[in-house]
Amino acid sequence: MSNLLLSKKVRFDLPAKGALEPNDRDDPLAYYYHPLVGFLYRNRIKQALSLLSLPYQSVLEIGYGSGIMLSALASISRQVSGIDITSDPQRVKANLKKLGIDASLVKGDIVTADYLSESFDLIVAISMLEHIKDLDPLLNKIFSLLRPGGYFLVGMPRVDNLMKVIFSLIGFNNIAAHHVTNYGQFLKASSGKFTLVKSAKLPLWAPEFMSLYFNALLRKSG
C-alpha cells in the first residue's frame, strides 16, 4: 500500500448524473442530485467516510444499491466487494467499469452468503440496518467475516414519527413499513460483539434527540 494511500482522506465524489442506474423503484439514487434533499444524502456518506482510518486490504459493502459508494471504497482498499439482495450485479459492475472501478459484486443475502470467515478488515452498511427487524443473525455474520480487530462502518437514519413526515415530503409515504429498527436498538444489539470507536450525526449542530442521521465506526471485539 503506497504512502500516498496511507496519508489520504477518503473522498466521496458524486458521479455525473446518469453514470449510475437505480436498482429498483425505491432506490434513492435520484435524491443525491436533488439541490436540497441531496445535501443530506451526500453528507451522510461524506461524514461516514470521515470516520475511517486508512488503509484497508479488503472491504465489503452490504447493500451497495446503484454502487454510489463503491468508487470511494475502491480508492482506499486493494479489494472491494459488495452484496445486495435486489441489485443486478452485472449492470452495476458495467456502470462502475466505465468509471474505472473494479468491484466483485454478487446478488444475495449476507446472512447466507458463502464468503470465507475473517476475510474482510472493513464492512460497510449505510442506510441498511434500519430495514432489519432481527439484527442478531446479521451481526453474527458480520462478526464472523471480519478479521480480528476489523471495523464495521454503519449509517442509519432517525426512525420515528418526525421522519415519517420528512420522508413523506420527498415521496416515501410508507416509510414506517421499511424502517423498523433505530440507531439505539442497533447499538444495544451490537454491544456484545463490537466496540464503538467513533460516531457522528447530522446535522452536526443538533443535539442527539434532534439528529436526522447517525454514523458509527465499530471494531470487532475479542
N, C-alpha and C positions, 0 to 999 in steps of 0.2 A: 504494500500500500504506500503510495507516494507521500512525501512530506506535505505536498500541496493539499492532498485529501485530508491528511491529519489535522491541518490547521483551518480548513474552510468551514463555513457555516452552511447549513442546509438551505437551499433556495427553493422556493415554490414559484415557478413561472407558469402562468396560465397559458395553455396552448392557444393558438389562433382559433377563433370561433369556427367550428366546422371540422377541425382536425380530429376530434373525437366524436363518438356517437353515443346517445343514451342507450342503456342496455334494456330498458323497458319503459313503460309509460310513467312509472313512479321515480325514474332516475332523476336526480336533482341537477344534472349537468347544466341545463339552461340557466339555472339560478346563479351560477358562478359568473355569468356575463351580465347579470342584471345590475344597473347602476346603484341601486340601494341595497336590495337583499344580498347582492353579490359581495358586499363588503363583509358581512358576517360569514358567508360561505368560504370566501378566500382566506379570511383572517383566522378562522378556526383551524385551518390546515397550517398556515404560517406559524401560528402560536404553538401547535402541537409539535411541529418540526423543530422549533426553537428549544424544546426541552431535551433534544437528543445530544449525546456526547459521541463524537466520531472516533474511529471509523467502525464499520461493521463488515463482517465477512459474508454473511448470508441473512437476507431479510425476507420475511413473508408478510404479505398484506392479506388480511381476511376481509372479503367484501370489497374487491377492487373496483367494481362497477364499470364505469366507462374507461378506467385507467388513469384518472386525473392525477393521482398521487404517484404513480409508478415512475414517472420521469425523475422526480425529486429523490425517490428511494433508490433508483438505479445509480444516481450520481454519488451515493455515499456507501455503496456496497459492491463487492465483487460479484455477488449473485443475488438477483431479486426474483422472487416467486410470488404468485398470487392465486387465491382460490375464491370463487364466488358461486353462490348457489343458483344464480339466474343468468349471469352474463355469458355471452358467447366468446370463449377464449380466443378462437381463431380470428374473429372480427376485431377484438380489442388488440390482439397481438399485431395484426396487419396495420392498424392505425398507429400503434406505437412505433412500429418499424419505420414508418415514414418520418417519424420524429427522431430517428436514430436510437431508439430504445429497444433493448432486447430483454424480454422477461419470460420466465417459464410460468405459463398460466394454465389453470385447469378449472373445470366447472364441477362443483360438488360441495358437500357438507364437510366442514373442517372436522367435525366430531368423528366422522367415519373415514376421513382421508388417510391414505397409507404413506404419509411422509415418515421418514426414519426418525426415531427418537433422538432428541438432543441434536437436531440438525440446523437450528437457527439461533443466531445470537440477538436478533430483534424480530419481534412480531408486532404488527400494527393492525389496529382495529378502530377506524374512525367512523363514527355515526353508524355503528353496527350493533353494539351490545344492548342498546335500548330496545331492540326488537326481540330479544331473547328473554323469555319468562324464567326459565330454569337455567341459571348460569353455571351450575356445578359441572355438568358434563363438558361444557366448552372450556372452562377454566382448567379442568383436569387435563384436557387435551393440550392446551397451550403450555401448561407446565411441563408436560412430557416432551414437547417439541423443542423447548428452549434448552440451550446448553447451560451448564452450571453458571450462575451469575448473569444469565441472559436477561434481556429487557423486553417489556411489554408496554407499548405506547397506545393509549386509549383516548378517544374523544367521544363525549356524549352530550346531547342537548338536555336542557332542563325538561322535566316531564311533569306537567301539572296543568291546571285549567287555564292559566295565563298563556302557556304555549299552545294550547288548543286554539285559542283566539288568534294568536300570531300566525300559526300555520294556516288557519282558515283564510286569513287575509291574503296569503300567497297561493291559495288554491287547494291546500290539503284540508279537506273538510272532515276527514275521519281519522285524524292522526292518533286518537286515543286507542284505536284498534291496532295500531302499528307500534306505538311507543308504550311498552309495558313494564319497563324497568328503569329506575332512575339512578343517578350517579352515586347517591348514598348507599343504595342497595348493592351496587357493584362493589364499592369499597368494602362493605361488610362481607360479601361473598368471597372476595379475593384475599382477605386479610390473612388467612392461614397458609397461603401459598406464595404470596407476593408481598414485597415491602415497597411502600410508596417512597419514591426518590424525589420527585419534583411534581408540582402541579401548577396550573394556571387557569384563568377563567376569562370569559368575555361577557360584558365589557370589562376592561382592566380596572376601571374606577369603581365598579359596582361592588357592594358587599355581597357575600356569597348568596344570601337569600334573594337577591335581585339578579343574579347572574343568569345568562341565557345559555351558556355553553361552558363545559368543563373539559380540560385536558389533563392527562396524568401520565407520568412515566413511572413504571414499577419495575422492580428487579425480582427475579426468581429467588425465592428463599431457599435456605439449606445449602 
